[in-house]
Amino acid sequence: QHQETGDLYVGSSPASIFVSKDQGDSWAEHSAIELMPETRDWTGPVPPHVSRMKGIALTKGAQPIIYGAIEEGWAVRSLDDGATWQQIVSDIGPQSHDSHSVAAVSNEPDSVVVSTGKGMFRSTDKGDHFEPVSEGLGTRTYTSTSLITHPDRAGYMLSGVTAVGPGRWRRPEGGDSGFARSEDGGKTWQVSTQGLPEPCVGVPRGIAIAPDDATLAFAGLTDGTVWMSHDSGESFAQVLDGLPPIMSLTVV
């Protein structure tokens, strides 16, 4: 949801974006996405290999820049409220083809961060060019959750990360999971496993920050556990278990 206009955006599969300007009563597709010639290179990770819009980000203003992260198909952007779209990130090559999430940097209008299956990438020119910013992630370069931010805390970003991709999550050590956070709009990253089991077999799939407290975060894992952090993701403590595998999580 756009903070200023209240418009709702949702991603779909095959990869596209729908918008509602009346709180969900009706929806319109940004159909120009489907006219992009690059769609022939989009695919999906599992049969029948259909691409999906995994993440959407919006900049501030009455007519925001719309960014979309495609699994698998790099990322896209619209500068004119969805009338036209451009492929972005593809200049980095195959390491960014599997895009998972995208986040606009609230205090830097031209900056955007894309998380992928092979780390983080950052642009300071609205997506014209990207550079890898994964040094602080160590071996945990697969982003397993959305890249989330908080309107009251400029530059703060948080994501779940794993040491391997989904094809190896069933090994005894699972994802060897952790949480990556940034305090400077994605320029640098730190990974925390404090409070988690070693290794953390469960994989974070749902993650959320409390709307009224930017230091309070929650994460749901594939092993049916829910974890809470009181310190912006520096450490976590288990608060629930025994649930089915968790794939999304929201704090209201």
Salt bridges, closest charged atoms under 4 A:
ASP7 OD2 - LYS21 NZ 2.95
GLU71 OE1 - ARG52 NE 2.70
GLU71 OE1 - LYS54 NZ 3.30
GLU71 OE2 - HIS100 NE2 3.46
ASP98 OD2 - HIS100 NE2 3.06
GLU108 OE1 - ARG122 NH2 2.89
GLU108 OE2 - LYS187 NZ 3.75
ASP110 OD1 - LYS126 NZ 3.93
ASP125 OD2 - HIS129 ND1 2.68
ASP128 OD1 - ARG77 NH1 2.86
GLU173 OE2 - ARG171 NH1 3.33
ASP176 OD1 - ARG140 NH2 2.94
GLU183 OE2 - ARG153 NH2 2.82
